[in-house]
Amino acid sequence: MPSKKTYATPLLVTFALVSACAPIPPAGEAPAFTPATAPLERVVEDAASLIQPDNDARRAAVIALVERAGFETRLFEFPNDGRDESDGRPAGHNVLFSIGPQGYGGAVVAGAHFDAAYLRDGTFLDGMVDNAASVVALIRVATALRDAPLNRRIDFVLFDMEEIGLVGSRHYAQSLPAGAVSAMVNLDVNAYGDTVFFGQTDHGHATLYRSVASACATLAATCIDFRRYPSSDHLSFQAAGIPNVSLSVLPRTEVHQLWLLVNAGPDSGLAEGLVPSVFRTIHSPGDKLDRVEPAAITLAYNLTASVLLELAR
Ligand SMILES: [Zn+2]
């Protein structure tokens, strides 16, 4: 996610949407996914394993986490034609793994970038909020849905070089044949807080936003839609004409401040120069392990698994 920008009602998701969408499993059949009711275990340790000296070492740690969860990984290599030299590697590598059948219709992509940012002085950040927590949540989602009865394949794609201009997701989205992917769900900034925000919802993917709304209602989670949403890898799929939505978690006050900052422009009523705390944490030395809350990762996990299940069934 980028640093602060300026930028026009949150739609507080109503409960009315619930029963209309949630698939009811046939009598006696175990539900395909049971949301966690307690914080997931060892997620802080998993996030800590991504604290590395550079992004190549971070990718190796990500692969180790995915393989420890029992998945086979494959790499998607692409040239570094990013917007700045802060990450001087000549090429990047997205990490992929999949679940579900080679079903009819396009696969569903679930993505999160694993790379962390460099400061101008060359300091390499721990990148726990941005974006290790999302990577950990996504690997747990894949584990939870591994044996679920899916009609579509779900491709989990952990993007490289998001921090220097969405490079990994751009090359990946551009490489996809038409119709290969039916929808993309992106996770960015899911480390602390109790409130979901999703977007951007002025891209017209109503079915996808409804899937998020029904999952939020089923989970009794507070979810705020953002017509305009900070830039992240979902934009590469938007550019490729693939329906997409990004999911994030922050404390409620920060979500409302961020909504006003990004969507209300001059009418925000925010104090001049107010910077929501998240923008003072990400891309700073403060983006550390002590910001990671298992409850926030669990909320992202429950929501993402529920949405993917609906999209892939
Ligand atoms: Zn990010």
Boltz pocket constraint, residues with backbone or C-beta under 6 A from the ligand:
constraints:
  - pocket:
      binder: B
      contacts: [[A, 1], [A, 113], [A, 130], [A, 131], [A, 162], [A, 188], [A, 189], [A, 232]]
      max_distance: 6.0
